Amino acid sequence: MAYEVGFREQMTERFSWDLATFYNAYHDLLSFDFPSPGLMQTGNGAAATTYGAELAATYAVSER
């Protein structure tokens, strides 16, 4: 499941900026389990989350 929200603004004809935040939730990821010493098995028991923000700006130095 992924969530993202952002905002973008064109300040002038040559300058714009945007900000985005995100959150991702992962379930049933491939995992390597060690039920006893020397024994390994694969499973789908892992989970993870990622989150963060991105800020970007654009400035056109010339009309070209």
mmCIF file of the N, C-alpha and C atoms, coordinates in Angstrom:
data_MODEL
# 
_entry.id   MODEL 
# 
loop_
_atom_site.group_PDB 
_atom_site.id 
_atom_site.type_symbol 
_atom_site.label_atom_id 
_atom_site.label_alt_id 
_atom_site.label_comp_id 
_atom_site.label_asym_id 
_atom_site.label_entity_id 
_atom_site.label_seq_id 
_atom_site.pdbx_PDB_ins_code 
_atom_site.Cartn_x 
_atom_site.Cartn_y 
_atom_site.Cartn_z 
_atom_site.occupancy 
_atom_site.B_iso_or_equiv 
_atom_site.pdbx_formal_charge 
_atom_site.auth_seq_id 
_atom_site.auth_comp_id 
_atom_site.auth_asym_id 
_atom_site.auth_atom_id 
_atom_site.pdbx_PDB_model_num 
ATOM 1   N N  . MET A 1 1  ? 0.852  -1.157  0.000   1.00 0.00 ? 1  MET A N  1 
ATOM 2   C CA . MET A 1 1  ? 0.000  0.000   0.000   1.00 0.00 ? 1  MET A CA 1 
ATOM 3   C C  . MET A 1 1  ? 0.908  1.233   0.000   1.00 0.00 ? 1  MET A C  1 
ATOM 4   N N  . ALA A 1 2  ? 0.582  2.187   -0.830  1.00 0.00 ? 2  ALA A N  1 
ATOM 5   C CA . ALA A 1 2  ? 1.406  3.393   -0.936  1.00 0.00 ? 2  ALA A CA 1 
ATOM 6   C C  . ALA A 1 2  ? 0.522  4.631   -0.803  1.00 0.00 ? 2  ALA A C  1 
ATOM 7   N N  . TYR A 1 3  ? 1.017  5.616   -0.069  1.00 0.00 ? 3  TYR A N  1 
ATOM 8   C CA . TYR A 1 3  ? 0.331  6.894   0.102   1.00 0.00 ? 3  TYR A CA 1 
ATOM 9   C C  . TYR A 1 3  ? 1.296  8.000   -0.297  1.00 0.00 ? 3  TYR A C  1 
ATOM 10  N N  . GLU A 1 4  ? 0.800  8.976   -1.023  1.00 0.00 ? 4  GLU A N  1 
ATOM 11  C CA . GLU A 1 4  ? 1.641  10.107  -1.416  1.00 0.00 ? 4  GLU A CA 1 
ATOM 12  C C  . GLU A 1 4  ? 0.777  11.348  -1.503  1.00 0.00 ? 4  GLU A C  1 
ATOM 13  N N  . VAL A 1 5  ? 1.337  12.448  -1.039  1.00 0.00 ? 5  VAL A N  1 
ATOM 14  C CA . VAL A 1 5  ? 0.650  13.736  -1.142  1.00 0.00 ? 5  VAL A CA 1 
ATOM 15  C C  . VAL A 1 5  ? 1.698  14.782  -1.498  1.00 0.00 ? 5  VAL A C  1 
ATOM 16  N N  . GLY A 1 6  ? 1.302  15.751  -2.311  1.00 0.00 ? 6  GLY A N  1 
ATOM 17  C CA . GLY A 1 6  ? 2.283  16.734  -2.731  1.00 0.00 ? 6  GLY A CA 1 
ATOM 18  C C  . GLY A 1 6  ? 1.652  18.067  -3.076  1.00 0.00 ? 6  GLY A C  1 
ATOM 19  N N  . PHE A 1 7  ? 2.518  19.028  -3.321  1.00 0.00 ? 7  PHE A N  1 
ATOM 20  C CA . PHE A 1 7  ? 2.109  20.389  -3.660  1.00 0.00 ? 7  PHE A CA 1 
ATOM 21  C C  . PHE A 1 7  ? 3.096  20.922  -4.679  1.00 0.00 ? 7  PHE A C  1 
ATOM 22  N N  . ARG A 1 8  ? 2.581  21.582  -5.700  1.00 0.00 ? 8  ARG A N  1 
ATOM 23  C CA . ARG A 1 8  ? 3.446  22.186  -6.728  1.00 0.00 ? 8  ARG A CA 1 
ATOM 24  C C  . ARG A 1 8  ? 2.972  23.615  -6.959  1.00 0.00 ? 8  ARG A C  1 
ATOM 25  N N  . GLU A 1 9  ? 3.945  24.531  -7.117  1.00 0.00 ? 9  GLU A N  1 
ATOM 26  C CA . GLU A 1 9  ? 3.588  25.928  -7.372  1.00 0.00 ? 9  GLU A CA 1 
ATOM 27  C C  . GLU A 1 9  ? 4.503  26.506  -8.442  1.00 0.00 ? 9  GLU A C  1 
ATOM 28  N N  . GLN A 1 10 ? 3.901  27.205  -9.381  1.00 0.00 ? 10 GLN A N  1 
ATOM 29  C CA . GLN A 1 10 ? 4.618  27.922  -10.439 1.00 0.00 ? 10 GLN A CA 1 
ATOM 30  C C  . GLN A 1 10 ? 4.720  29.367  -9.958  1.00 0.00 ? 10 GLN A C  1 
ATOM 31  N N  . MET A 1 11 ? 5.854  29.716  -9.368  1.00 0.00 ? 11 MET A N  1 
ATOM 32  C CA . MET A 1 11 ? 6.023  31.038  -8.772  1.00 0.00 ? 11 MET A CA 1 
ATOM 33  C C  . MET A 1 11 ? 6.106  32.135  -9.838  1.00 0.00 ? 11 MET A C  1 
ATOM 34  N N  . THR A 1 12 ? 6.902  31.899  -10.882 1.00 0.00 ? 12 THR A N  1 
ATOM 35  C CA . THR A 1 12 ? 7.035  32.821  -12.006 1.00 0.00 ? 12 THR A CA 1 
ATOM 36  C C  . THR A 1 12 ? 7.055  31.988  -13.287 1.00 0.00 ? 12 THR A C  1 
ATOM 37  N N  . GLU A 1 13 ? 7.199  32.617  -14.421 1.00 0.00 ? 13 GLU A N  1 
ATOM 38  C CA . GLU A 1 13 ? 7.277  31.864  -15.672 1.00 0.00 ? 13 GLU A CA 1 
ATOM 39  C C  . GLU A 1 13 ? 8.498  30.959  -15.710 1.00 0.00 ? 13 GLU A C  1 
ATOM 40  N N  . ARG A 1 14 ? 9.534  31.320  -14.993 1.00 0.00 ? 14 ARG A N  1 
ATOM 41  C CA . ARG A 1 14 ? 10.786 30.567  -15.037 1.00 0.00 ? 14 ARG A CA 1 
ATOM 42  C C  . ARG A 1 14 ? 11.069 29.720  -13.798 1.00 0.00 ? 14 ARG A C  1 
ATOM 43  N N  . PHE A 1 15 ? 10.359 29.938  -12.729 1.00 0.00 ? 15 PHE A N  1 
ATOM 44  C CA . PHE A 1 15 ? 10.664 29.222  -11.488 1.00 0.00 ? 15 PHE A CA 1 
ATOM 45  C C  . PHE A 1 15 ? 9.435  28.491  -10.960 1.00 0.00 ? 15 PHE A C  1 
ATOM 46  N N  . SER A 1 16 ? 9.636  27.210  -10.636 1.00 0.00 ? 16 SER A N  1 
ATOM 47  C CA . SER A 1 16 ? 8.590  26.421  -9.985  1.00 0.00 ? 16 SER A CA 1 
ATOM 48  C C  . SER A 1 16 ? 9.239  25.504  -8.952  1.00 0.00 ? 16 SER A C  1 
ATOM 49  N N  . TRP A 1 17 ? 8.442  25.037  -8.002  1.00 0.00 ? 17 TRP A N  1 
ATOM 50  C CA . TRP A 1 17 ? 8.946  24.110  -6.994  1.00 0.00 ? 17 TRP A CA 1 
ATOM 51  C C  . TRP A 1 17 ? 7.829  23.141  -6.624  1.00 0.00 ? 17 TRP A C  1 
ATOM 52  N N  . ASP A 1 18 ? 8.217  21.985  -6.112  1.00 0.00 ? 18 ASP A N  1 
ATOM 53  C CA . ASP A 1 18 ? 7.216  21.040  -5.625  1.00 0.00 ? 18 ASP A CA 1 
ATOM 54  C C  . ASP A 1 18 ? 7.761  20.257  -4.439  1.00 0.00 ? 18 ASP A C  1 
ATOM 55  N N  . LEU A 1 19 ? 6.830  19.854  -3.592  1.00 0.00 ? 19 LEU A N  1 
ATOM 56  C CA . LEU A 1 19 ? 7.128  19.102  -2.379  1.00 0.00 ? 19 LEU A CA 1 
ATOM 57  C C  . LEU A 1 19 ? 6.205  17.894  -2.352  1.00 0.00 ? 19 LEU A C  1 
ATOM 58  N N  . ALA A 1 20 ? 6.750  16.719  -2.092  1.00 0.00 ? 20 ALA A N  1 
ATOM 59  C CA . ALA A 1 20 ? 5.953  15.498  -2.002  1.00 0.00 ? 20 ALA A CA 1 
ATOM 60  C C  . ALA A 1 20 ? 6.394  14.704  -0.781  1.00 0.00 ? 20 ALA A C  1 
ATOM 61  N N  . THR A 1 21 ? 5.444  14.105  -0.100  1.00 0.00 ? 21 THR A N  1 
ATOM 62  C CA . THR A 1 21 ? 5.735  13.190  1.008   1.00 0.00 ? 21 THR A CA 1 
ATOM 63  C C  . THR A 1 21 ? 5.122  11.838  0.668   1.00 0.00 ? 21 THR A C  1 
ATOM 64  N N  . PHE A 1 22 ? 5.723  10.772  1.186   1.00 0.00 ? 22 PHE A N  1 
ATOM 65  C CA . PHE A 1 22 ? 5.224  9.439   0.865   1.00 0.00 ? 22 PHE A CA 1 
ATOM 66  C C  . PHE A 1 22 ? 5.395  8.493   2.040   1.00 0.00 ? 22 PHE A C  1 
ATOM 67  N N  . TYR A 1 23 ? 4.555  7.455   2.038   1.00 0.00 ? 23 TYR A N  1 
ATOM 68  C CA . TYR A 1 23 ? 4.596  6.376   3.024   1.00 0.00 ? 23 TYR A CA 1 
ATOM 69  C C  . TYR A 1 23 ? 4.197  5.096   2.302   1.00 0.00 ? 23 TYR A C  1 
ATOM 70  N N  . ASN A 1 24 ? 5.025  4.062   2.391   1.00 0.00 ? 24 ASN A N  1 
ATOM 71  C CA . ASN A 1 24 ? 4.752  2.779   1.747   1.00 0.00 ? 24 ASN A CA 1 
ATOM 72  C C  . ASN A 1 24 ? 4.801  1.675   2.799   1.00 0.00 ? 24 ASN A C  1 
ATOM 73  N N  . ALA A 1 25 ? 3.827  0.777   2.762   1.00 0.00 ? 25 ALA A N  1 
ATOM 74  C CA . ALA A 1 25 ? 3.788  -0.367  3.672   1.00 0.00 ? 25 ALA A CA 1 
ATOM 75  C C  . ALA A 1 25 ? 3.833  -1.647  2.847   1.00 0.00 ? 25 ALA A C  1 
ATOM 76  N N  . TYR A 1 26 ? 4.803  -2.503  3.129   1.00 0.00 ? 26 TYR A N  1 
ATOM 77  C CA . TYR A 1 26 ? 4.987  -3.762  2.411   1.00 0.00 ? 26 TYR A CA 1 
ATOM 78  C C  . TYR A 1 26 ? 4.709  -4.921  3.364   1.00 0.00 ? 26 TYR A C  1 
ATOM 79  N N  . HIS A 1 27 ? 3.987  -5.924  2.872   1.00 0.00 ? 27 HIS A N  1 
ATOM 80  C CA . HIS A 1 27 ? 3.652  -7.105  3.670   1.00 0.00 ? 27 HIS A CA 1 
ATOM 81  C C  . HIS A 1 27 ? 3.975  -8.358  2.859   1.00 0.00 ? 27 HIS A C  1 
ATOM 82  N N  . ASP A 1 28 ? 4.182  -9.466  3.520   1.00 0.00 ? 28 ASP A N  1 
ATOM 83  C CA . ASP A 1 28 ? 4.437  -10.763 2.888   1.00 0.00 ? 28 ASP A CA 1 
ATOM 84  C C  . ASP A 1 28 ? 5.669  -10.732 1.983   1.00 0.00 ? 28 ASP A C  1 
ATOM 85  N N  . LEU A 1 29 ? 6.740  -10.113 2.458   1.00 0.00 ? 29 LEU A N  1 
ATOM 86  C CA . LEU A 1 29 ? 7.991  -10.081 1.706   1.00 0.00 ? 29 LEU A CA 1 
ATOM 87  C C  . LEU A 1 29 ? 8.747  -11.396 1.879   1.00 0.00 ? 29 LEU A C  1 
ATOM 88  N N  . LEU A 1 30 ? 9.547  -11.738 0.894   1.00 0.00 ? 30 LEU A N  1 
ATOM 89  C CA . LEU A 1 30 ? 10.369 -12.942 0.976   1.00 0.00 ? 30 LEU A CA 1 
ATOM 90  C C  . LEU A 1 30 ? 11.321 -12.815 2.160   1.00 0.00 ? 30 LEU A C  1 
ATOM 91  N N  . SER A 1 31 ? 11.376 -13.868 2.972   1.00 0.00 ? 31 SER A N  1 
ATOM 92  C CA . SER A 1 31 ? 12.254 -13.844 4.137   1.00 0.00 ? 31 SER A CA 1 
ATOM 93  C C  . SER A 1 31 ? 13.018 -15.157 4.215   1.00 0.00 ? 31 SER A C  1 
ATOM 94  N N  . PHE A 1 32 ? 14.145 -15.123 4.876   1.00 0.00 ? 32 PHE A N  1 
ATOM 95  C CA . PHE A 1 32 ? 14.946 -16.312 5.149   1.00 0.00 ? 32 PHE A CA 1 
ATOM 96  C C  . PHE A 1 32 ? 14.882 -16.553 6.647   1.00 0.00 ? 32 PHE A C  1 
ATOM 97  N N  . ASP A 1 33 ? 14.291 -17.661 7.035   1.00 0.00 ? 33 ASP A N  1 
ATOM 98  C CA . ASP A 1 33 ? 14.085 -17.986 8.446   1.00 0.00 ? 33 ASP A CA 1 
ATOM 99  C C  . ASP A 1 33 ? 15.066 -19.076 8.869   1.00 0.00 ? 33 ASP A C  1 
ATOM 100 N N  . PHE A 1 34 ? 15.490 -19.030 10.123  1.00 0.00 ? 34 PHE A N  1 
ATOM 101 C CA . PHE A 1 34 ? 16.412 -20.009 10.684  1.00 0.00 ? 34 PHE A CA 1 
ATOM 102 C C  . PHE A 1 34 ? 15.735 -20.650 11.889  1.00 0.00 ? 34 PHE A C  1 
ATOM 103 N N  . PRO A 1 35 ? 14.923 -21.702 11.656  1.00 0.00 ? 35 PRO A N  1 
ATOM 104 C CA . PRO A 1 35 ? 14.182 -22.326 12.765  1.00 0.00 ? 35 PRO A CA 1 
ATOM 105 C C  . PRO A 1 35 ? 15.080 -23.037 13.773  1.00 0.00 ? 35 PRO A C  1 
ATOM 106 N N  . SER A 1 36 ? 16.237 -23.512 13.328  1.00 0.00 ? 36 SER A N  1 
ATOM 107 C CA . SER A 1 36 ? 17.197 -24.130 14.240  1.00 0.00 ? 36 SER A CA 1 
ATOM 108 C C  . SER A 1 36 ? 18.593 -23.933 13.654  1.00 0.00 ? 36 SER A C  1 
ATOM 109 N N  . PRO A 1 37 ? 19.645 -24.086 14.464  1.00 0.00 ? 37 PRO A N  1 
ATOM 110 C CA . PRO A 1 37 ? 21.006 -23.879 13.957  1.00 0.00 ? 37 PRO A CA 1 
ATOM 111 C C  . PRO A 1 37 ? 21.309 -24.804 12.773  1.00 0.00 ? 37 PRO A C  1 
ATOM 112 N N  . GLY A 1 38 ? 21.830 -24.232 11.698  1.00 0.00 ? 38 GLY A N  1 
ATOM 113 C CA . GLY A 1 38 ? 22.197 -25.002 10.528  1.00 0.00 ? 38 GLY A CA 1 
ATOM 114 C C  . GLY A 1 38 ? 21.061 -25.247 9.555   1.00 0.00 ? 38 GLY A C  1 
ATOM 115 N N  . LEU A 1 39 ? 19.853 -24.815 9.876   1.00 0.00 ? 39 LEU A N  1 
ATOM 116 C CA . LEU A 1 39 ? 18.693 -25.039 9.006   1.00 0.00 ? 39 LEU A CA 1 
ATOM 117 C C  . LEU A 1 39 ? 18.134 -23.686 8.566   1.00 0.00 ? 39 LEU A C  1 
ATOM 118 N N  . MET A 1 40 ? 17.938 -23.557 7.269   1.00 0.00 ? 40 MET A N  1 
ATOM 119 C CA . MET A 1 40 ? 17.383 -22.310 6.731   1.00 0.00 ? 40 MET A CA 1 
ATOM 120 C C  . MET A 1 40 ? 16.193 -22.657 5.841   1.00 0.00 ? 40 MET A C  1 
ATOM 121 N N  . GLN A 1 41 ? 15.158 -21.851 5.916   1.00 0.00 ? 41 GLN A N  1 
ATOM 122 C CA . GLN A 1 41 ? 14.005 -22.012 5.032   1.00 0.00 ? 41 GLN A CA 1 
ATOM 123 C C  . GLN A 1 41 ? 13.523 -20.642 4.595   1.00 0.00 ? 41 GLN A C  1 
ATOM 124 N N  . THR A 1 42 ? 12.857 -20.602 3.446   1.00 0.00 ? 42 THR A N  1 
ATOM 125 C CA . THR A 1 42 ? 12.307 -19.336 2.968   1.00 0.00 ? 42 THR A CA 1 
ATOM 126 C C  . THR A 1 42 ? 10.849 -19.234 3.378   1.00 0.00 ? 42 THR A C  1 
ATOM 127 N N  . GLY A 1 43 ? 10.391 -18.003 3.491   1.00 0.00 ? 43 GLY A N  1 
ATOM 128 C CA . GLY A 1 43 ? 9.001  -17.754 3.859   1.00 0.00 ? 43 GLY A CA 1 
ATOM 129 C C  . GLY A 1 43 ? 8.550  -16.406 3.343   1.00 0.00 ? 43 GLY A C  1 
ATOM 130 N N  . ASN A 1 44 ? 7.362  -16.056 3.703   1.00 0.00 ? 44 ASN A N  1 
ATOM 131 C CA . ASN A 1 44 ? 6.802  -14.765 3.322   1.00 0.00 ? 44 ASN A CA 1 
ATOM 132 C C  . ASN A 1 44 ? 6.360  -14.019 4.580   1.00 0.00 ? 44 ASN A C  1 
ATOM 133 N N  . GLY A 1 45 ? 7.204  -14.020 5.594   1.00 0.00 ? 45 GLY A N  1 
ATOM 134 C CA . GLY A 1 45 ? 6.809  -13.447 6.862   1.00 0.00 ? 45 GLY A CA 1 
ATOM 135 C C  . GLY A 1 45 ? 7.353  -12.064 7.146   1.00 0.00 ? 45 GLY A C  1 
ATOM 136 N N  . ALA A 1 46 ? 8.072  -11.480 6.220   1.00 0.00 ? 46 ALA A N  1 
ATOM 137 C CA . ALA A 1 46 ? 8.692  -10.182 6.496   1.00 0.00 ? 46 ALA A CA 1 
ATOM 138 C C  . ALA A 1 46 ? 7.765  -9.031  6.102   1.00 0.00 ? 46 ALA A C  1 
ATOM 139 N N  . ALA A 1 47 ? 7.976  -7.896  6.731   1.00 0.00 ? 47 ALA A N  1 
ATOM 140 C CA . ALA A 1 47 ? 7.227  -6.670  6.434   1.00 0.00 ? 47 ALA A CA 1 
ATOM 141 C C  . ALA A 1 47 ? 8.195  -5.500  6.522   1.00 0.00 ? 47 ALA A C  1 
ATOM 142 N N  . ALA A 1 48 ? 7.858  -4.414  5.844   1.00 0.00 ? 48 ALA A N  1 
ATOM 143 C CA . ALA A 1 48 ? 8.726  -3.235  5.858   1.00 0.00 ? 48 ALA A CA 1 
ATOM 144 C C  . ALA A 1 48 ? 7.901  -1.987  5.579   1.00 0.00 ? 48 ALA A C  1 
ATOM 145 N N  . THR A 1 49 ? 8.429  -0.849  5.964   1.00 0.00 ? 49 THR A N  1 
ATOM 146 C CA . THR A 1 49 ? 7.824  0.437   5.646   1.00 0.00 ? 49 THR A CA 1 
ATOM 147 C C  . THR A 1 49 ? 8.906  1.389   5.170   1.00 0.00 ? 49 THR A C  1 
ATOM 148 N N  . THR A 1 50 ? 8.537  2.283   4.283   1.00 0.00 ? 50 THR A N  1 
ATOM 149 C CA . THR A 1 50 ? 9.424  3.356   3.856   1.00 0.00 ? 50 THR A CA 1 
ATOM 150 C C  . THR A 1 50 ? 8.638  4.651   3.905   1.00 0.00 ? 50 THR A C  1 
ATOM 151 N N  . TYR A 1 51 ? 9.332  5.729   4.198   1.00 0.00 ? 51 TYR A N  1 
ATOM 152 C CA . TYR A 1 51 ? 8.677  7.036   4.236   1.00 0.00 ? 51 TYR A CA 1 
ATOM 153 C C  . TYR A 1 51 ? 9.709  8.111   3.989   1.00 0.00 ? 51 TYR A C  1 
ATOM 154 N N  . GLY A 1 52 ? 9.238  9.255   3.561   1.00 0.00 ? 52 GLY A N  1 
ATOM 155 C CA . GLY A 1 52 ? 10.167 10.345  3.314   1.00 0.00 ? 52 GLY A CA 1 
ATOM 156 C C  . GLY A 1 52 ? 9.501  11.506  2.615   1.00 0.00 ? 52 GLY A C  1 
ATOM 157 N N  . ALA A 1 53 ? 10.328 12.415  2.148   1.00 0.00 ? 53 ALA A N  1 
ATOM 158 C CA . ALA A 1 53 ? 9.850  13.607  1.460   1.00 0.00 ? 53 ALA A CA 1 
ATOM 159 C C  . ALA A 1 53 ? 10.824 13.971  0.353   1.00 0.00 ? 53 ALA A C  1 
ATOM 160 N N  . GLU A 1 54 ? 10.304 14.632  -0.660  1.00 0.00 ? 54 GLU A N  1 
ATOM 161 C CA . GLU A 1 54 ? 11.121 15.090  -1.780  1.00 0.00 ? 54 GLU A CA 1 
ATOM 162 C C  . GLU A 1 54 ? 10.818 16.554  -2.042  1.00 0.00 ? 54 GLU A C  1 
ATOM 163 N N  . LEU A 1 55 ? 11.848 17.323  -2.256  1.00 0.00 ? 55 LEU A N  1 
ATOM 164 C CA . LEU A 1 55 ? 11.708 18.732  -2.592  1.00 0.00 ? 55 LEU A CA 1 
ATOM 165 C C  . LEU A 1 55 ? 12.483 18.975  -3.880  1.00 0.00 ? 55 LEU A C  1 
ATOM 166 N N  . ALA A 1 56 ? 11.833 19.581  -4.848  1.00 0.00 ? 56 ALA A N  1 
ATOM 167 C CA . ALA A 1 56 ? 12.487 19.850  -6.128  1.00 0.00 ? 56 ALA A CA 1 
ATOM 168 C C  . ALA A 1 56 ? 12.143 21.263  -6.584  1.00 0.00 ? 56 ALA A C  1 
ATOM 169 N N  . ALA A 1 57 ? 13.081 21.876  -7.279  1.00 0.00 ? 57 ALA A N  1 
ATOM 170 C CA . ALA A 1 57 ? 12.873 23.215  -7.830  1.00 0.00 ? 57 ALA A CA 1 
ATOM 171 C C  . ALA A 1 57 ? 13.399 23.239  -9.257  1.00 0.00 ? 57 ALA A C  1 
ATOM 172 N N  . THR A 1 58 ? 12.750 24.050  -10.082 1.00 0.00 ? 58 THR A N  1 
ATOM 173 C CA . THR A 1 58 ? 13.155 24.210  -11.475 1.00 0.00 ? 58 THR A CA 1 
ATOM 174 C C  . THR A 1 58 ? 13.264 25.696  -11.797 1.00 0.00 ? 58 THR A C  1 
ATOM 175 N N  . TYR A 1 59 ? 14.381 26.059  -12.411 1.00 0.00 ? 59 TYR A N  1 
ATOM 176 C CA . TYR A 1 59 ? 14.576 27.442  -12.835 1.00 0.00 ? 59 TYR A CA 1 
ATOM 177 C C  . TYR A 1 59 ? 15.087 27.434  -14.264 1.00 0.00 ? 59 TYR A C  1 
ATOM 178 N N  . ALA A 1 60 ? 14.374 28.086  -15.166 1.00 0.00 ? 60 ALA A N  1 
ATOM 179 C CA . ALA A 1 60 ? 14.784 28.181  -16.559 1.00 0.00 ? 60 ALA A CA 1 
ATOM 180 C C  . ALA A 1 60 ? 15.678 29.408  -16.701 1.00 0.00 ? 60 ALA A C  1 
ATOM 181 N N  . VAL A 1 61 ? 16.944 29.178  -16.979 1.00 0.00 ? 61 VAL A N  1 
ATOM 182 C CA . VAL A 1 61 ? 17.900 30.273  -17.090 1.00 0.00 ? 61 VAL A CA 1 
ATOM 183 C C  . VAL A 1 61 ? 17.629 31.116  -18.311 1.00 0.00 ? 61 VAL A C  1 
ATOM 184 N N  . SER A 1 62 ? 17.229 30.463  -19.411 1.00 0.00 ? 62 SER A N  1 
ATOM 185 C CA . SER A 1 62 ? 16.899 31.201  -20.629 1.00 0.00 ? 62 SER A CA 1 
ATOM 186 C C  . SER A 1 62 ? 15.580 30.676  -21.167 1.00 0.00 ? 62 SER A C  1 
ATOM 187 N N  . GLU A 1 63 ? 15.036 31.330  -22.175 1.00 0.00 ? 63 GLU A N  1 
ATOM 188 C CA . GLU A 1 63 ? 13.772 30.902  -22.749 1.00 0.00 ? 63 GLU A CA 1 
ATOM 189 C C  . GLU A 1 63 ? 13.939 29.622  -23.558 1.00 0.00 ? 63 GLU A C  1 
ATOM 190 N N  . ARG A 1 64 ? 15.131 29.279  -23.942 1.00 0.00 ? 64 ARG A N  1 
ATOM 191 C CA . ARG A 1 64 ? 15.374 28.062  -24.705 1.00 0.00 ? 64 ARG A CA 1 
ATOM 192 C C  . ARG A 1 64 ? 15.457 26.898  -23.768 1.00 0.00 ? 64 ARG A C  1 
# 
